[in-house]
């Protein structure tokens, strides 16, 4: 996945106001190699621990709004702090990581960095944060309100039953019933069933003519 190294002085542009000094202090202290990645649909950020030959490496998607960027970066910094304290002796998103991530979030929450709705969403999960902000549906939906570029997409959970929608690769699906936390959706072209997260963003197919043409394949 193409990435570009982010000069430490340019990081300020990706972060909420007045958060750069605290963030850069962590990056300098632990000699973090930070990169800003192009949009990755499967992950928002990534961490690789230091080795004998390489420093700690963190990447964060550059298309995130400033609040989502900061939260993702703190998520990855929590992995770094966990490694520094326990190396590989604990689970990636176990209680040790949860505690450290919660402490990092609390550090920024107490300085009133976040808007009230994001702060409320974070406070609900701070004692038991999800392994990904994508898995915290309430937080994800709240963060989407601050995206500068508003998309014409919708979350799968927002679509009515049996609605047709497209994914980013152009495939067309029909929304089905919910199975535990995910929705069973049938790919129109193949009839195969796939499980979609409720907060997966898709493009609804609203045109009656398009729907008729697609439904003729079912």
Secondary structure, DSSP 8 states (H G I E B T S, - for coil): --EEE--GGGGGGGS-TT-HHHHHHHHHHTT-EEEEE---SS-SEEEE---SS---EEEEETTS-HHHHHHHHHHHHHHHHHHHHHTTSS-TTSHHHHHHHHHHHHHHHTTT-S-HHHHHHHHHHTTS--SSTTT-HHHHHHHHTT-SS--S-EEGGGS-TT-EEE-TTS-EEEEEEEETTEEEEEETTT--EEEEETT-EEEE---HHHHHHHHTT-
